[in-house]
Amino acid sequence: MTADTPSVTKSDKGAEHNELGLKHYAEWQIDDAVAAFQKAITTDSKNPEYHLNLARAYARGGKYPEAMRSLGNYLHNETDENVAARYERLFSTALDEVETILIERMRQMEMPIQQIGKAIQMWLEYRITAGRKLLRIPKPELWAAALAYATCKINFVEKSRAEVAGVFGVNERSLKEKYDELRQSLDLMPADYRYFTGEENPLDKLMEAAQLLDQIYRSFQED
């Protein structure tokens, strides 16, 4: 290395691994994202962002014990007390206001306990995924309604947005806005594997059909 060649610092290398991890995370390459964030942490273990991103990747992959361990490491390094306090609440065994309302109203809707559990799981992942941004919950009924509505949509439960809004006592337009925020933040999809409770997931059949079409297409192109 010549005198004119800039050296690559640990901070630069950590940032490089982190950026790669974020790319994999956005593309749903969860194992690759986890590996990249772990490399970033190995390079710079004091950076709270890397621990938080690792927790987000674990949560997206449905590995919640690992996500919580990563959050614990994050809290050891976070210097913003307001952000840290929000994540510390995730370790409480007590239900928060959103979860309490969610359970009560979803029971009123006669939704099965498995779907109620998935809605609570969705709320956990959303709070992890939110990162450092300020999370305001002035009306917990609205967040609870959005989680219930998202669970209905994912599991093909025939409940309209107006019906859900009525059960939770919220404005239908506001419900749509919160639902859209959940959908975009968590990259939700119909029959989402993380929150679908049916015995047979229709996405499996779609994947099988796609693989079959790919095989037919490749066979057709062969000489």
C-alpha positions in Angstrom: 0.0 0.0 0.0 1.5 3.4 -1.0 1.3 6.5 1.0 -1.4 7.9 -1.3 -3.6 4.8 -0.9 -6.3 5.4 1.7 -6.5 2.6 4.3 -9.8 0.7 4.9 -10.7 1.2 8.6 -12.7 -1.1 10.7 -15.5 1.4 10.6 -15.5 1.4 6.8 -15.5 -2.4 6.7 -18.3 -2.6 9.2 -20.4 -0.1 7.2 -19.8 -2.2 4.1 -21.0 -5.4 5.7 -24.0 -3.5 7.1 -25.0 -2.1 3.7 -24.8 -5.5 2.2 -26.9 -6.9 5.0 -29.6 -4.2 4.4 -29.6 -5.2 0.7 -30.1 -8.8 1.5 -32.8 -7.9 4.0 -34.8 -5.9 1.5 -34.6 -8.8 -1.0 -35.7 -11.4 1.6 -32.3 -13.2 1.6 -32.5 -13.6 5.3 -29.6 -16.0 5.9 -27.3 -13.8 3.8 -28.6 -10.7 5.7 -27.9 -12.4 9.1 -24.4 -13.4 8.0 -23.6 -9.9 6.7 -24.8 -8.2 9.9 -22.8 -10.7 12.0 -19.7 -9.7 10.1 -20.5 -6.0 10.7 -20.7 -6.7 14.4 -17.5 -8.7 14.4 -15.8 -5.7 12.8 -17.4 -3.1 15.1 -19.2 -4.6 18.0 -19.9 -1.2 19.6 -22.1 0.1 16.8 -25.8 -0.3 18.0 -27.2 -0.1 14.5 -25.6 -3.4 13.5 -27.1 -5.2 16.5 -30.5 -3.7 15.7 -30.3 -4.7 12.1 -29.4 -8.2 13.1 -32.4 -8.3 15.3 -34.6 -7.1 12.4 -33.3 -9.8 10.2 -33.9 -12.5 12.8 -37.4 -11.2 13.3 -38.2 -11.2 9.6 -37.0 -14.8 9.5 -39.2 -15.8 12.4 -36.3 -16.4 14.8 -37.7 -14.4 17.7 -35.4 -15.8 20.5 -32.4 -14.8 18.4 -33.9 -11.5 17.7 -34.4 -10.8 21.4 -30.8 -11.8 22.2 -29.6 -9.4 19.5 -31.8 -6.6 21.0 -30.2 -7.3 24.3 -26.8 -6.7 22.7 -28.2 -3.6 21.0 -29.3 -2.1 24.3 -25.8 -2.5 25.8 -24.5 -0.2 23.1 -27.4 2.2 22.5 -26.7 5.8 23.7 -30.1 7.3 22.9 -32.1 6.7 26.1 -35.5 7.4 24.5 -35.0 4.7 21.8 -33.5 2.3 24.3 -36.5 2.7 26.6 -38.8 1.7 23.8 -36.9 -1.5 23.2 -36.6 -2.3 26.8 -40.3 -2.5 27.0 -40.2 -5.5 24.6 -38.7 -7.5 27.4 -41.6 -7.0 29.7 -43.9 -10.0 30.3 -46.9 -7.7 30.7 -49.2 -7.0 27.8 -49.1 -3.4 26.4 -52.3 -1.5 25.6 -52.3 -2.5 21.9 -52.0 -6.2 22.8 -54.7 -6.0 25.5 -57.2 -4.4 23.1 -56.1 -6.7 20.3 -56.9 -9.9 22.3 -60.2 -8.6 23.6 -61.6 -7.4 20.2 -60.3 -10.3 18.1 -62.1 -12.6 20.6 -65.2 -10.5 19.9 -64.7 -11.1 16.2 -64.5 -14.9 17.1 -61.1 -15.2 15.6 -59.1 -18.4 16.6 -56.4 -18.1 19.2 -53.8 -19.0 16.6 -54.6 -15.9 14.6 -54.6 -13.7 17.7 -51.2 -15.1 18.5 -50.0 -14.2 15.0 -51.3 -10.7 15.4 -49.3 -10.3 18.6 -46.3 -11.7 16.8 -46.8 -9.1 14.0 -46.8 -6.3 16.6 -43.5 -7.5 18.0 -41.9 -7.7 14.6 -43.2 -4.2 13.7 -41.7 -2.7 16.8 -38.4 -4.3 16.1 -38.5 -3.3 12.4 -39.3 0.3 13.3 -35.7 0.8 14.2 -34.8 4.2 15.7 -37.8 6.1 14.3 -40.2 7.6 16.8 -43.2 5.3 17.4 -46.2 7.2 18.5 -49.2 5.3 19.9 -51.7 8.0 20.9 -54.6 5.6 20.0 -53.7 2.0 20.7 -57.2 0.9 19.3 -56.0 2.0 15.9 -52.8 -0.1 15.9 -54.8 -3.0 17.3 -57.4 -2.7 14.5 -54.7 -2.5 11.9 -53.0 -5.7 13.2 -56.4 -7.5 13.3 -57.2 -6.4 9.8 -53.8 -7.4 8.5 -54.3 -10.8 10.1 -57.7 -11.2 8.4 -56.3 -10.2 5.0 -53.3 -12.7 5.3 -55.6 -15.5 6.4 -58.4 -14.8 4.0 -60.9 -14.1 6.8 -63.9 -12.4 5.3 -64.0 -9.3 7.4 -64.3 -6.0 5.7 -62.3 -2.9 6.7 -65.6 -1.3 7.8 -66.4 -4.3 10.1 -63.0 -4.2 11.7 -63.2 -0.5 12.2 -66.6 -0.9 13.9 -65.4 -3.5 16.3 -62.4 -1.4 17.4 -64.2 1.9 17.3 -61.8 3.6 14.9 -62.1 5.6 11.7 -62.1 3.5 8.6 -59.7 5.8 6.6 -57.3 5.9 9.6 -57.4 2.1 9.8 -56.4 1.9 6.1 -53.5 4.2 6.7 -52.2 2.2 9.6 -52.7 -1.1 7.7 -50.8 0.3 4.7 -48.0 1.2 7.1 -47.8 -2.3 8.5 -48.0 -3.9 5.1 -45.2 -1.8 3.7 -42.9 -2.0 6.8 -43.2 -5.7 7.2 -43.5 -6.5 3.5 -46.8 -8.4 4.1 -48.3 -10.6 1.5 -51.4 -12.9 1.2 -50.8 -16.2 3.1 -47.6 -14.7 4.5 -45.7 -17.6 6.0 -45.0 -15.7 9.2 -48.6 -15.1 10.0 -50.7 -17.7 8.1 -52.4 -20.3 10.3 -54.0 -22.6 7.8 -52.8 -26.2 7.4 -52.1 -25.8 3.7 -50.5 -22.6 2.5 -51.6 -21.6 -1.1 -48.2 -20.1 -1.6 -46.7 -23.6 -1.6 -48.8 -24.5 -4.7 -47.9 -21.3 -6.4 -44.2 -22.0 -5.9 -44.6 -25.6 -7.1 -46.4 -24.3 -10.2 -43.7 -21.7 -10.8 -41.0 -24.4 -10.6 -42.9 -26.6 -12.9 -43.3 -23.8 -15.5 -39.6 -23.1 -15.2 -38.7 -26.8 -15.9 -41.1 -26.9 -18.9 -39.6 -23.7 -20.3 -36.0 -24.9 -19.9 -36.9 -28.2 -21.4 -38.6 -26.4 -24.4 -35.5 -24.4 -25.0 -33.1 -27.4 -25.0 -31.8 -28.6 -28.4 
